[in-house]
Amino acid sequence: MKTLTTLLTVALALVLCGCNTVRGMGQDLQKAGEKIEDAAKK
């Protein structure tokens, strides 16, 4: 039971880290898109 709890905790931590990475990448892409739009408007 202790091993199962440890594995679930580690899996949850990895999932949360993955979500932060994907969200950060999405924010970076959004900022890049805004820069491209600004350049196209000029």
C-alpha positions as CSV (number, residue, x, y, z in Angstrom):
1,M,0.0,0.0,0.0
2,K,2.9,2.4,0.8
3,T,4.5,1.7,-2.5
4,L,1.2,2.4,-4.4
5,T,0.8,5.7,-2.6
6,T,4.4,6.7,-3.4
7,L,3.9,5.8,-7.1
8,L,0.6,7.8,-7.3
9,T,2.3,10.8,-5.7
10,V,5.2,10.7,-8.1
11,A,2.8,10.3,-11.1
12,L,0.7,13.3,-9.9
13,A,3.9,15.4,-9.6
14,L,4.9,14.5,-13.1
15,V,1.5,15.3,-14.5
16,L,1.5,18.7,-12.8
17,C,5.0,19.5,-14.1
18,G,3.9,18.6,-17.6
19,C,0.9,20.9,-17.4
20,N,3.0,23.8,-16.4
21,T,5.4,23.1,-19.2
22,V,2.6,22.9,-21.8
23,R,1.0,26.1,-20.4
24,G,4.3,27.9,-20.6
25,M,4.9,26.8,-24.1
26,G,1.4,28.0,-25.0
27,Q,2.1,31.4,-23.5
28,D,5.3,31.7,-25.5
29,L,3.6,30.8,-28.7
30,Q,0.9,33.4,-28.0
31,K,3.5,36.1,-27.4
32,A,5.2,35.2,-30.6
33,G,1.9,35.4,-32.5
34,E,1.3,38.8,-31.0
35,K,4.7,40.0,-32.2
36,I,4.0,38.7,-35.7
37,E,0.6,40.5,-35.8
38,D,2.2,43.7,-34.7
39,A,4.9,43.4,-37.4
40,A,2.2,42.7,-40.0
41,K,0.2,45.8,-39.0
42,K,3.2,48.1,-39.5
